[in-house]
């Protein structure tokens, strides 16, 4: 079992930046690909970004490409989501997730569906005002 705890959400003005963190409870975290998703009220949970266990490869949703950056520090069992130039359409609960699909791969990434992720955090709220 892997427990994930997100932090770093908050209330910010449009154009500002936030960095979200997600700490995993287990060292085997380092073997998992990690992703970030978000869910706005009344909407589905949407994929944002994913990173291989080694950090060597990433993929982003078009909606955040160029603004958000995913990274990880396996020594700290932590994955990050740096969010820049936040927009009024970015508010949501942000979730990190761990995927055993392609665990240990430095190239292959899990897909963008929520069903490809095995463990989820409780979420952190991001609110953007204009």
N, CA, C and O atoms as CSV, one atom per row, in Angstrom:
chain,resi,resn,atom,element,x,y,z
A,1,UNK,N,N,0.843,-1.180,0.000
A,1,UNK,CA,C,0.000,0.000,0.000
A,1,UNK,C,C,0.892,1.248,0.000
A,1,UNK,O,O,1.852,1.324,0.766
A,2,UNK,N,N,0.581,2.201,-0.837
A,2,UNK,CA,C,1.302,3.465,-0.907
A,2,UNK,C,C,0.340,4.571,-0.523
A,2,UNK,O,O,-0.733,4.701,-1.112
A,3,UNK,N,N,0.715,5.352,0.443
A,3,UNK,CA,C,-0.093,6.513,0.816
A,3,UNK,C,C,0.550,7.772,0.257
A,3,UNK,O,O,1.765,7.950,0.335
A,4,UNK,N,N,-0.275,8.638,-0.303
A,4,UNK,CA,C,0.189,9.868,-0.923
A,4,UNK,C,C,-0.479,11.050,-0.234
A,4,UNK,O,O,-1.685,11.040,0.013
A,5,UNK,N,N,0.319,12.070,0.073
A,5,UNK,CA,C,-0.211,13.254,0.734
A,5,UNK,C,C,0.228,14.490,-0.031
A,5,UNK,O,O,1.420,14.779,-0.136
A,6,UNK,N,N,-0.755,15.223,-0.569
A,6,UNK,CA,C,-0.473,16.445,-1.304
A,6,UNK,C,C,-0.482,17.652,-0.377
A,6,UNK,O,O,-1.130,17.653,0.669
A,7,UNK,N,N,0.246,18.666,-0.783
A,7,UNK,CA,C,0.237,19.945,-0.075
A,7,UNK,C,C,0.635,21.036,-1.054
A,7,UNK,O,O,1.096,20.762,-2.162
A,8,UNK,N,N,0.447,22.282,-0.624
A,8,UNK,CA,C,0.891,23.407,-1.431
A,8,UNK,C,C,-0.213,24.164,-2.126
A,8,UNK,O,O,0.043,25.200,-2.741
A,9,UNK,N,N,-1.440,23.673,-2.045
A,9,UNK,CA,C,-2.540,24.407,-2.654
A,9,UNK,C,C,-2.834,25.691,-1.908
A,9,UNK,O,O,-2.296,25.937,-0.829
A,10,UNK,N,N,-3.694,26.508,-2.498
A,10,UNK,CA,C,-4.052,27.758,-1.839
A,10,UNK,C,C,-4.815,28.669,-2.746
A,10,UNK,O,O,-5.263,28.282,-3.825
A,11,UNK,N,N,-4.958,29.915,-2.282
A,11,UNK,CA,C,-5.686,30.949,-3.001
A,11,UNK,C,C,-4.670,31.926,-3.568
A,11,UNK,O,O,-3.894,32.529,-2.825
A,12,UNK,N,N,-4.676,32.082,-4.890
A,12,UNK,CA,C,-3.716,32.974,-5.531
A,12,UNK,C,C,-4.409,33.797,-6.607
A,12,UNK,O,O,-5.492,33.455,-7.081
A,13,UNK,N,N,-3.763,34.877,-6.972
A,13,UNK,CA,C,-4.272,35.719,-8.042
A,13,UNK,C,C,-3.864,35.151,-9.393
A,13,UNK,O,O,-2.829,34.494,-9.506
A,14,UNK,N,N,-4.661,35.399,-10.403
A,14,UNK,CA,C,-4.329,34.963,-11.758
A,14,UNK,C,C,-2.955,35.518,-12.140
A,14,UNK,O,O,-2.633,36.677,-11.875
A,15,UNK,N,N,-2.158,34.655,-12.771
A,15,UNK,CA,C,-0.811,35.038,-13.153
A,15,UNK,C,C,0.251,34.613,-12.166
A,15,UNK,O,O,1.441,34.619,-12.479
A,16,UNK,N,N,-0.180,34.244,-10.974
A,16,UNK,CA,C,0.760,33.828,-9.933
A,16,UNK,C,C,1.191,32.380,-10.142
A,16,UNK,O,O,0.738,31.698,-11.061
A,17,UNK,N,N,2.087,31.934,-9.250
A,17,UNK,CA,C,2.612,30.573,-9.305
A,17,UNK,C,C,2.355,29.852,-7.989
A,17,UNK,O,O,2.233,30.465,-6.929
A,18,UNK,N,N,2.276,28.541,-8.092
A,18,UNK,CA,C,2.198,27.672,-6.924
A,18,UNK,C,C,3.011,26.429,-7.210
A,18,UNK,O,O,3.144,26.012,-8.361
A,19,UNK,N,N,3.556,25.840,-6.158
A,19,UNK,CA,C,4.206,24.552,-6.300
A,19,UNK,C,C,3.526,23.553,-5.380
A,19,UNK,O,O,3.500,23.720,-4.161
A,20,UNK,N,N,2.984,22.523,-5.983
A,20,UNK,CA,C,2.360,21.450,-5.216
A,20,UNK,C,C,3.387,20.358,-4.935
A,20,UNK,O,O,4.274,20.099,-5.748
A,21,UNK,N,N,3.255,19.732,-3.788
A,21,UNK,CA,C,4.118,18.619,-3.416
A,21,UNK,C,C,3.257,17.414,-3.088
A,21,UNK,O,O,2.115,17.541,-2.647
A,22,UNK,N,N,3.827,16.251,-3.311
A,22,UNK,CA,C,3.140,15.004,-2.982
A,22,UNK,C,C,4.182,14.060,-2.395
A,22,UNK,O,O,5.124,13.650,-3.073
A,23,UNK,N,N,3.996,13.725,-1.128
A,23,UNK,CA,C,4.931,12.851,-0.444
A,23,UNK,C,C,4.349,11.448,-0.356
A,23,UNK,O,O,3.197,11.267,0.038
A,24,UNK,N,N,5.149,10.462,-0.725
A,24,UNK,CA,C,4.716,9.063,-0.675
A,24,UNK,C,C,5.246,8.404,0.585
A,24,UNK,O,O,6.292,8.780,1.114
A,25,UNK,N,N,4.506,7.416,1.050
A,25,UNK,CA,C,4.820,6.798,2.343
A,25,UNK,C,C,5.819,5.664,2.245
A,25,UNK,O,O,6.264,5.137,3.264
A,26,UNK,N,N,6.176,5.285,1.032
A,26,UNK,CA,C,6.966,4.081,0.903
A,26,UNK,C,C,8.101,4.261,-0.071
A,26,UNK,O,O,7.941,4.956,-1.075
A,27,UNK,N,N,9.237,3.662,0.189
A,27,UNK,CA,C,10.382,3.858,-0.677
A,27,UNK,C,C,10.174,3.258,-2.045
A,27,UNK,O,O,10.810,3.682,-3.009
A,28,UNK,N,N,9.282,2.262,-2.152
A,28,UNK,CA,C,9.045,1.686,-3.474
A,28,UNK,C,C,8.362,2.681,-4.401
A,28,UNK,O,O,8.173,2.415,-5.588
A,29,UNK,N,N,7.993,3.833,-3.841
A,29,UNK,CA,C,7.519,4.942,-4.663
A,29,UNK,C,C,8.470,5.210,-5.804
A,29,UNK,O,O,8.050,5.578,-6.901
A,30,UNK,N,N,9.768,5.024,-5.544
A,30,UNK,CA,C,10.756,5.387,-6.545
A,30,UNK,C,C,10.644,4.536,-7.794
A,30,UNK,O,O,11.223,4.893,-8.821
A,31,UNK,N,N,9.925,3.427,-7.750
A,31,UNK,CA,C,9.774,2.554,-8.902
A,31,UNK,C,C,8.525,2.888,-9.728
A,31,UNK,O,O,8.351,2.372,-10.832
A,32,UNK,N,N,7.661,3.750,-9.189
A,32,UNK,CA,C,6.384,4.045,-9.822
A,32,UNK,C,C,6.467,5.307,-10.685
A,32,UNK,O,O,7.168,6.263,-10.354
A,33,UNK,N,N,5.734,5.282,-11.793
A,33,UNK,CA,C,5.459,6.536,-12.479
A,33,UNK,C,C,4.464,7.323,-11.629
A,33,UNK,O,O,3.616,6.747,-10.947
A,34,UNK,N,N,4.582,8.641,-11.681
A,34,UNK,CA,C,3.717,9.500,-10.877
A,34,UNK,C,C,3.011,10.505,-11.761
A,34,UNK,O,O,3.592,11.042,-12.705
A,35,UNK,N,N,1.755,10.752,-11.444
A,35,UNK,CA,C,0.988,11.698,-12.239
A,35,UNK,C,C,0.265,12.713,-11.372
A,35,UNK,O,O,0.096,12.529,-10.167
A,36,UNK,N,N,-0.155,13.788,-12.022
A,36,UNK,CA,C,-1.010,14.799,-11.397
A,36,UNK,C,C,-2.291,14.921,-12.210
A,36,UNK,O,O,-2.276,14.905,-13.441
A,37,UNK,N,N,-3.384,15.041,-11.496
A,37,UNK,CA,C,-4.707,15.232,-12.072
A,37,UNK,C,C,-5.389,16.382,-11.341
A,37,UNK,O,O,-4.933,16.820,-10.285
A,38,UNK,N,N,-6.478,16.860,-11.911
A,38,UNK,CA,C,-7.296,17.827,-11.198
A,38,UNK,C,C,-8.759,17.578,-11.500
A,38,UNK,O,O,-9.122,17.016,-12.534
A,39,UNK,N,N,-9.590,18.017,-10.559
A,39,UNK,CA,C,-11.029,17.841,-10.711
A,39,UNK,C,C,-11.743,19.079,-10.210
A,39,UNK,O,O,-11.642,19.443,-9.038
A,40,UNK,N,N,-12.463,19.716,-11.108
A,40,UNK,CA,C,-13.282,20.864,-10.762
A,40,UNK,C,C,-14.686,20.385,-10.398
A,40,UNK,O,O,-15.083,19.295,-10.812
A,41,UNK,N,N,-15.437,21.162,-9.644
A,41,UNK,CA,C,-16.785,20.740,-9.239
A,41,UNK,C,C,-17.656,20.380,-10.434
A,41,UNK,O,O,-17.750,21.145,-11.393
A,42,UNK,N,N,-18.287,19.223,-10.374
A,42,UNK,CA,C,-19.188,18.789,-11.422
A,42,UNK,C,C,-18.516,18.279,-12.678
A,42,UNK,O,O,-19.183,17.991,-13.672
A,43,UNK,N,N,-17.182,18.164,-12.638
A,43,UNK,CA,C,-16.457,17.716,-13.829
A,43,UNK,C,C,-15.673,16.448,-13.522
A,43,UNK,O,O,-15.509,16.059,-12.366
A,44,UNK,N,N,-15.199,15.824,-14.573
A,44,UNK,CA,C,-14.398,14.624,-14.414
A,44,UNK,C,C,-12.981,14.975,-13.956
A,44,UNK,O,O,-12.531,16.116,-14.063
A,45,UNK,N,N,-12.308,13.962,-13.447
A,45,UNK,CA,C,-10.922,14.145,-13.050
A,45,UNK,C,C,-10.048,14.102,-14.307
A,45,UNK,O,O,-10.049,13.116,-15.044
A,46,UNK,N,N,-9.311,15.179,-14.537
A,46,UNK,CA,C,-8.543,15.332,-15.766
A,46,UNK,C,C,-7.051,15.141,-15.540
A,46,UNK,O,O,-6.492,15.582,-14.535
A,47,UNK,N,N,-6.428,14.479,-16.491
A,47,UNK,CA,C,-4.977,14.298,-16.483
A,47,UNK,C,C,-4.276,15.624,-16.726
A,47,UNK,O,O,-4.725,16.444,-17.527
A,48,UNK,N,N,-3.155,15.823,-16.013
A,48,UNK,CA,C,-2.338,17.010,-16.206
A,48,UNK,C,C,-0.925,16.664,-16.657
A,48,UNK,O,O,-0.429,17.221,-17.636
A,49,UNK,N,N,-0.278,15.747,-15.945
A,49,UNK,CA,C,1.126,15.462,-16.225
A,49,UNK,C,C,1.500,14.122,-15.616
A,49,UNK,O,O,0.878,13.655,-14.662
A,50,UNK,N,N,2.538,13.513,-16.192
A,50,UNK,CA,C,3.049,12.249,-15.676
A,50,UNK,C,C,4.558,12.224,-15.866
A,50,UNK,O,O,5.090,12.848,-16.784
A,51,UNK,N,N,5.245,11.492,-14.982
A,51,UNK,CA,C,6.706,11.408,-15.028
A,51,UNK,C,C,7.129,9.980,-14.739
A,51,UNK,O,O,6.538,9.307,-13.895
A,52,UNK,N,N,8.160,9.517,-15.445
A,52,UNK,CA,C,8.685,8.176,-15.192
A,52,UNK,C,C,9.355,8.115,-13.820
A,52,UNK,O,O,9.614,9.143,-13.194
A,53,UNK,N,N,9.627,6.902,-13.370
A,53,UNK,CA,C,10.223,6.753,-12.042
A,53,UNK,C,C,11.570,7.457,-11.952
A,53,UNK,O,O,11.936,7.976,-10.897
A,54,UNK,N,N,12.300,7.472,-13.051
A,54,UNK,CA,C,13.632,8.073,-13.054
A,54,UNK,C,C,13.595,9.579,-13.280
A,54,UNK,O,O,14.595,10.271,-13.084
A,55,UNK,N,N,12.437,10.081,-13.694
A,55,UNK,CA,C,12.353,11.496,-14.027
A,55,UNK,C,C,12.854,11.821,-15.412
A,55,UNK,O,O,12.947,12.989,-15.787
A,56,UNK,N,N,13.181,10.783,-16.183
A,56,UNK,CA,C,13.806,11.005,-17.489
A,56,UNK,C,C,12.809,11.406,-18.561
A,56,UNK,O,O,13.201,11.961,-19.587
A,57,UNK,N,N,11.530,11.136,-18.346
A,57,UNK,CA,C,10.541,11.460,-19.380
A,57,UNK,C,C,9.260,11.941,-18.724
A,57,UNK,O,O,8.853,11.467,-17.664
A,58,UNK,N,N,8.644,12.898,-19.393
A,58,UNK,CA,C,7.394,13.470,-18.909
A,58,UNK,C,C,6.414,13.637,-20.060
A,58,UNK,O,O,6.798,13.618,-21.230
A,59,UNK,N,N,5.161,13.798,-19.715
A,59,UNK,CA,C,4.137,14.117,-20.700
A,59,UNK,C,C,3.120,15.026,-20.019
A,59,UNK,O,O,2.843,14.898,-18.826
A,60,UNK,N,N,2.563,15.965,-20.825
A,60,UNK,CA,C,1.627,16.947,-20.284
A,60,UNK,C,C,0.356,17.007,-21.103
A,60,UNK,O,O,0.347,16.720,-22.300
A,61,UNK,N,N,-0.712,17.385,-20.435
A,61,UNK,CA,C,-1.941,17.716,-21.145
A,61,UNK,C,C,-1.734,19.032,-21.889
A,61,UNK,O,O,-0.986,19.897,-21.432
A,62,UNK,N,N,-2.384,19.176,-23.011
A,62,UNK,CA,C,-2.233,20.401,-23.804
A,62,UNK,C,C,-2.633,21.645,-23.007
A,62,UNK,O,O,-2.079,22.725,-23.214
A,63,UNK,N,N,-3.579,21.490,-22.114
A,63,UNK,CA,C,-4.093,22.633,-21.372
A,63,UNK,C,C,-3.070,23.252,-20.424
A,63,UNK,O,O,-3.217,24.405,-20.017
A,64,UNK,N,N,-2.031,22.488,-20.070
A,64,UNK,CA,C,-1.053,22.998,-19.108
A,64,UNK,C,C,0.366,22.995,-19.665
A,64,UNK,O,O,1.294,23.439,-18.988
A,65,UNK,N,N,0.546,22.511,-20.866
A,65,UNK,CA,C,1.885,22.427,-21.457
A,65,UNK,C,C,2.490,23.822,-21.560
A,65,UNK,O,O,1.862,24.759,-22.053
A,66,UNK,N,N,3.719,23.933,-21.083
A,66,UNK,CA,C,4.393,25.222,-21.107
A,66,UNK,C,C,4.162,26.053,-19.865
A,66,UNK,O,O,4.892,27.017,-19.631
A,67,UNK,N,N,3.162,25.708,-19.058
A,67,UNK,CA,C,2.891,26.447,-17.816
A,67,UNK,C,C,3.203,25.615,-16.577
A,67,UNK,O,O,3.671,26.147,-15.570
A,68,UNK,N,N,2.948,24.322,-16.650
A,68,UNK,CA,C,3.156,23.430,-15.504
A,68,UNK,C,C,4.364,22.540,-15.759
A,68,UNK,O,O,4.637,22.159,-16.898
A,69,UNK,N,N,5.087,22.212,-14.691
A,69,UNK,CA,C,6.234,21.322,-14.781
A,69,UNK,C,C,6.169,20.283,-13.671
A,69,UNK,O,O,6.039,20.618,-12.493
A,70,UNK,N,N,6.261,19.027,-14.062
A,70,UNK,CA,C,6.290,17.948,-13.087
A,70,UNK,C,C,7.740,17.520,-12.874
A,70,UNK,O,O,8.528,17.462,-13.818
A,71,UNK,N,N,8.075,17.224,-11.629
A,71,UNK,CA,C,9.421,16.749,-11.304
A,71,UNK,C,C,9.321,15.852,-10.073
A,71,UNK,O,O,8.272,15.766,-9.436
A,72,UNK,N,N,10.412,15.196,-9.755
A,72,UNK,CA,C,10.393,14.317,-8.593
A,72,UNK,C,C,11.762,14.242,-7.963
A,72,UNK,O,O,12.782,14.458,-8.617
A,73,UNK,N,N,11.769,13.930,-6.675
A,73,UNK,CA,C,12.995,13.710,-5.914
A,73,UNK,C,C,12.804,12.386,-5.184
A,73,UNK,O,O,12.159,12.335,-4.137
A,74,UNK,N,N,13.359,11.331,-5.731
A,74,UNK,CA,C,13.130,10.004,-5.157
A,74,UNK,C,C,13.779,9.854,-3.778
A,74,UNK,O,O,13.315,9.063,-2.956
A,75,UNK,N,N,14.826,10.595,-3.531
A,75,UNK,CA,C,15.459,10.544,-2.211
A,75,UNK,C,C,14.515,11.067,-1.128
A,75,UNK,O,O,14.621,10.686,0.038
A,76,UNK,N,N,13.597,11.938,-1.525
A,76,UNK,CA,C,12.632,12.497,-0.591
A,76,UNK,C,C,11.247,11.895,-0.764
A,76,UNK,O,O,10.295,12.328,-0.115
A,77,UNK,N,N,11.128,10.900,-1.636
A,77,UNK,CA,C,9.818,10.281,-1.906
A,77,UNK,C,C,8.781,11.334,-2.280
A,77,UNK,O,O,7.634,11.255,-1.841
A,78,UNK,N,N,9.166,12.303,-3.072
A,78,UNK,CA,C,8.294,13.446,-3.350
A,78,UNK,C,C,8.231,13.737,-4.841
A,78,UNK,O,O,9.235,13.676,-5.550
A,79,UNK,N,N,7.026,14.055,-5.296
A,79,UNK,CA,C,6.818,14.534,-6.664
A,79,UNK,C,C,6.220,15.940,-6.562
A,79,UNK,O,O,5.444,16.235,-5.652
A,80,UNK,N,N,6.592,16.787,-7.500
A,80,UNK,CA,C,6.178,18.190,-7.479
A,80,UNK,C,C,5.404,18.544,-8.740
A,80,UNK,O,O,5.541,17.900,-9.780
A,81,UNK,N,N,4.597,19.574,-8.621
A,81,UNK,CA,C,3.968,20.180,-9.789
A,81,UNK,C,C,4.126,21.688,-9.647
A,81,UNK,O,O,3.446,22.326,-8.842
A,82,UNK,N,N,5.033,22.246,-10.440
A,82,UNK,CA,C,5.227,23.685,-10.476
A,82,UNK,C,C,4.209,24.272,-11.439
A,82,UNK,O,O,4.167,23.899,-12.612
A,83,UNK,N,N,3.392,25.188,-10.944
A,83,UNK,CA,C,2.335,25.777,-11.760
A,83,UNK,C,C,2.587,27.269,-11.886
A,83,UNK,O,O,2.569,28.006,-10.900
A,84,UNK,N,N,2.821,27.693,-13.106
A,84,UNK,CA,C,3.073,29.106,-13.384
A,84,UNK,C,C,1.931,29.700,-14.198
A,84,UNK,O,O,1.155,28.981,-14.829
A,85,UNK,N,N,1.845,31.016,-14.170
A,85,UNK,CA,C,0.832,31.736,-14.963
A,85,UNK,C,C,-0.553,31.140,-14.760
A,85,UNK,O,O,-1.253,30.821,-15.721
A,86,UNK,N,N,-0.934,30.997,-13.509
A,86,UNK,CA,C,-2.231,30.395,-13.220
A,86,UNK,C,C,-3.366,31.234,-13.795
A,86,UNK,O,O,-3.325,32.464,-13.787
A,87,UNK,N,N,-4.374,30.536,-14.289
A,87,UNK,CA,C,-5.499,31.171,-14.973
A,87,UNK,C,C,-6.789,30.950,-14.184
A,87,UNK,O,O,-6.861,30.053,-13.344
A,88,UNK,N,N,-7.797,31.764,-14.453
A,88,UNK,CA,C,-9.082,31.577,-13.764
A,88,UNK,C,C,-9.708,30.207,-14.018
A,88,UNK,O,O,-10.553,29.770,-13.236
A,89,UNK,N,N,-9.317,29.523,-15.085
A,89,UNK,CA,C,-9.872,28.189,-15.364
A,89,UNK,C,C,-9.105,27.059,-14.692
A,89,UNK,O,O,-9.456,25.891,-14.863
A,90,UNK,N,N,-8.053,27.388,-13.925
A,90,UNK,CA,C,-7.260,26.360,-13.252
A,90,UNK,C,C,-7.787,25.910,-11.890
A,90,UNK,O,O,-7.346,24.865,-11.411
A,91,UNK,N,N,-8.692,26.622,-11.240
A,91,UNK,CA,C,-9.136,26.174,-9.917
A,91,UNK,C,C,-9.748,24.779,-9.940
A,91,UNK,O,O,-10.555,24.444,-10.806
A,92,UNK,N,N,-9.338,23.976,-8.960
A,92,UNK,CA,C,-9.804,22.592,-8.861
A,92,UNK,C,C,-9.159,21.986,-7.630
A,92,UNK,O,O,-8.339,22.617,-6.963
A,93,UNK,N,N,-9.540,20.761,-7.342
A,93,UNK,CA,C,-8.790,19.956,-6.389
A,93,UNK,C,C,-7.745,19.198,-7.195
A,93,UNK,O,O,-8.067,18.534,-8.180
A,94,UNK,N,N,-6.501,19.304,-6.771
A,94,UNK,CA,C,-5.396,18.688,-7.481
A,94,UNK,C,C,-4.963,17.424,-6.743
A,94,UNK,O,O,-4.774,17.421,-5.527
A,95,UNK,N,N,-4.812,16.354,-7.519
A,95,UNK,CA,C,-4.477,15.046,-6.957
A,95,UNK,C,C,-3.176,14.522,-7.559
A,95,UNK,O,O,-2.924,14.692,-8.752
A,96,UNK,N,N,-2.358,13.889,-6.737
A,96,UNK,CA,C,-1.256,13.114,-7.280
A,96,UNK,C,C,-1.651,11.639,-7.245
A,96,UNK,O,O,-2.511,11.229,-6.465
A,97,UNK,N,N,-1.016,10.865,-8.094
A,97,UNK,CA,C,-1.348,9.456,-8.211
A,97,UNK,C,C,-0.108,8.671,-8.599
A,97,UNK,O,O,0.784,9.181,-9.277
A,98,UNK,N,N,-0.069,7.424,-8.158
A,98,UNK,CA,C,1.049,6.533,-8.458
A,98,UNK,C,C,0.564,5.402,-9.352
A,98,UNK,O,O,-0.515,4.845,-9.147
A,99,UNK,N,N,1.374,5.078,-10.339
A,99,UNK,CA,C,1.001,4.033,-11.289
A,99,UNK,C,C,2.068,2.954,-11.341
A,99,UNK,O,O,3.258,3.245,-11.468
A,100,UNK,N,N,1.628,1.702,-11.243
A,100,UNK,CA,C,2.549,0.579,-11.391
A,100,UNK,C,C,2.696,0.172,-12.854
A,100,UNK,O,O,3.523,-0.677,-13.189
A,101,UNK,N,N,1.888,0.781,-13.726
A,101,UNK,CA,C,2.014,0.507,-15.164
A,101,UNK,C,C,3.361,1.028,-15.637
A,101,UNK,O,O,3.677,2.201,-15.436
A,102,UNK,N,N,4.137,0.193,-16.246
A,102,UNK,CA,C,5.484,0.540,-16.702
A,102,UNK,C,C,6.400,0.906,-15.532
A,102,UNK,O,O,7.327,1.703,-15.673
A,103,UNK,N,N,6.116,0.301,-14.369
A,103,UNK,CA,C,6.989,0.546,-13.225
A,103,UNK,C,C,8.420,0.166,-13.575
A,103,UNK,O,O,8.663,-0.893,-14.154
A,104,UNK,N,N,9.351,1.018,-13.228
A,104,UNK,CA,C,10.748,0.753,-13.510
A,104,UNK,C,C,11.202,1.164,-14.894
A,104,UNK,O,O,12.397,1.115,-15.186
A,105,UNK,N,N,10.286,1.566,-15.748
A,105,UNK,CA,C,10.657,1.970,-17.100
A,105,UNK,C,C,11.171,3.407,-17.107
A,105,UNK,O,O,10.635,4.277,-16.420
A,106,UNK,N,N,12.214,3.637,-17.890
A,106,UNK,CA,C,12.729,4.995,-18.024
A,106,UNK,C,C,12.174,5.678,-19.267
A,106,UNK,O,O,12.492,6.835,-19.543
A,107,UNK,N,N,11.348,4.960,-20.010
A,107,UNK,CA,C,10.820,5.527,-21.266
A,107,UNK,C,C,9.304,5.496,-21.336
A,107,UNK,O,O,8.667,6.505,-21.637
A,108,UNK,N,N,8.729,4.334,-21.056
A,108,UNK,CA,C,7.281,4.199,-21.191
A,108,UNK,C,C,6.548,4.882,-20.042
A,108,UNK,O,O,6.995,4.863,-18.895
A,109,UNK,N,N,5.418,5.481,-20.377
A,109,UNK,CA,C,4.603,6.173,-19.402
A,109,UNK,C,C,3.207,5.578,-19.379
A,109,UNK,O,O,2.722,5.118,-20.413
A,110,UNK,N,N,2.552,5.575,-18.236
A,110,UNK,CA,C,1.151,5.143,-18.205
A,110,UNK,C,C,0.284,6.124,-18.982
A,110,UNK,O,O,0.692,7.251,-19.262
A,111,UNK,N,N,-0.900,5.680,-19.319
A,111,UNK,CA,C,-1.804,6.522,-20.064
A,111,UNK,C,C,-2.421,7.608,-19.206
A,111,UNK,O,O,-2.034,7.798,-18.054
A,112,UNK,N,N,-3.379,8.317,-19.771
A,112,UNK,CA,C,-3.964,9.472,-19.115
A,112,UNK,C,C,-5.270,9.149,-18.393
A,112,UNK,O,O,-5.876,10.028,-17.782
A,113,UNK,N,N,-5.695,7.916,-18.461
A,113,UNK,CA,C,-6.918,7.534,-17.771
A,113,UNK,C,C,-6.674,7.273,-16.297
A,113,UNK,O,O,-5.615,6.783,-15.906
A,114,UNK,N,N,-7.664,7.604,-15.486
A,114,UNK,CA,C,-7.513,7.405,-14.049
A,114,UNK,C,C,-7.366,5.930,-13.693
A,114,UNK,O,O,-6.794,5.599,-12.654
A,115,UNK,N,N,-7.874,5.043,-14.541
A,115,UNK,CA,C,-7.812,3.616,-14.240
A,115,UNK,C,C,-6.401,3.051,-14.360
A,115,UNK,O,O,-6.166,1.899,-13.996
A,116,UNK,N,N,-5.459,3.849,-14.867
A,116,UNK,CA,C,-4.084,3.363,-14.971
A,116,UNK,C,C,-3.260,3.700,-13.736
A,116,UNK,O,O,-2.065,3.409,-13.687
A,117,UNK,N,N,-3.889,4.308,-12.745
A,117,UNK,CA,C,-3.194,4.715,-11.529
A,117,UNK,C,C,-3.755,3.938,-10.346
A,117,UNK,O,O,-4.967,3.809,-10.175
A,118,UNK,N,N,-2.839,3.429,-9.540
A,118,UNK,CA,C,-3.221,2.512,-8.472
A,118,UNK,C,C,-3.500,3.200,-7.141
A,118,UNK,O,O,-4.344,2.749,-6.367
A,119,UNK,N,N,-2.793,4.287,-6.879
A,119,UNK,CA,C,-2.905,4.954,-5.580
A,119,UNK,C,C,-3.123,6.448,-5.798
A,119,UNK,O,O,-2.589,7.044,-6.732
A,120,UNK,N,N,-3.923,7.033,-4.910
A,120,UNK,CA,C,-4.288,8.446,-5.018
A,120,UNK,C,C,-4.137,9.145,-3.674
A,120,UNK,O,O,-4.349,8.553,-2.615
A,121,UNK,N,N,-3.766,10.416,-3.745
A,121,UNK,CA,C,-3.784,11.240,-2.557
A,121,UNK,C,C,-5.179,11.781,-2.299
A,121,UNK,O,O,-6.121,11.498,-3.038
A,122,UNK,N,N,-5.293,12.564,-1.236
A,122,UNK,CA,C,-6.597,13.093,-0.839
A,122,UNK,C,C,-6.934,14.404,-1.555
A,122,UNK,O,O,-8.075,14.865,-1.519
A,123,UNK,N,N,-5.943,14.988,-2.197
A,123,UNK,CA,C,-6.175,16.206,-2.965
A,123,UNK,C,C,-5.839,17.470,-2.197
A,123,UNK,O,O,-5.879,17.498,-0.967
A,124,UNK,N,N,-5.506,18.515,-2.941
A,124,UNK,CA,C,-5.255,19.832,-2.369
A,124,UNK,C,C,-5.957,20.863,-3.254
A,124,UNK,O,O,-5.889,20.791,-4.481
A,125,UNK,N,N,-6.626,21.816,-2.620
A,125,UNK,CA,C,-7.448,22.780,-3.341
A,125,UNK,C,C,-6.596,23.934,-3.860
A,125,UNK,O,O,-5.774,24.501,-3.140
A,126,UNK,N,N,-6.818,24.259,-5.120
A,126,UNK,CA,C,-6.206,25.440,-5.727
A,126,UNK,C,C,-7.328,26.362,-6.183
A,126,UNK,O,O,-8.232,25.951,-6.910
A,127,UNK,N,N,-7.256,27.600,-5.747
A,127,UNK,CA,C,-8.251,28.602,-6.126
A,127,UNK,C,C,-7.534,29.793,-6.732
A,127,UNK,O,O,-6.542,30.273,-6.184
A,128,UNK,N,N,-8.033,30.266,-7.857
A,128,UNK,CA,C,-7.429,31.389,-8.566
A,128,UNK,C,C,-8.472,32.476,-8.729
A,128,UNK,O,O,-9.573,32.217,-9.214
A,129,UNK,N,N,-8.131,33.696,-8.324
A,129,UNK,CA,C,-9.053,34.810,-8.515
A,129,UNK,C,C,-8.415,35.810,-9.468
A,129,UNK,O,O,-7.193,35.942,-9.544
A,130,UNK,N,N,-9.271,36.501,-10.183
A,130,UNK,CA,C,-8.775,37.468,-11.179
A,130,UNK,C,C,-8.891,38.890,-10.667
A,130,UNK,O,O,-8.522,39.831,-11.370
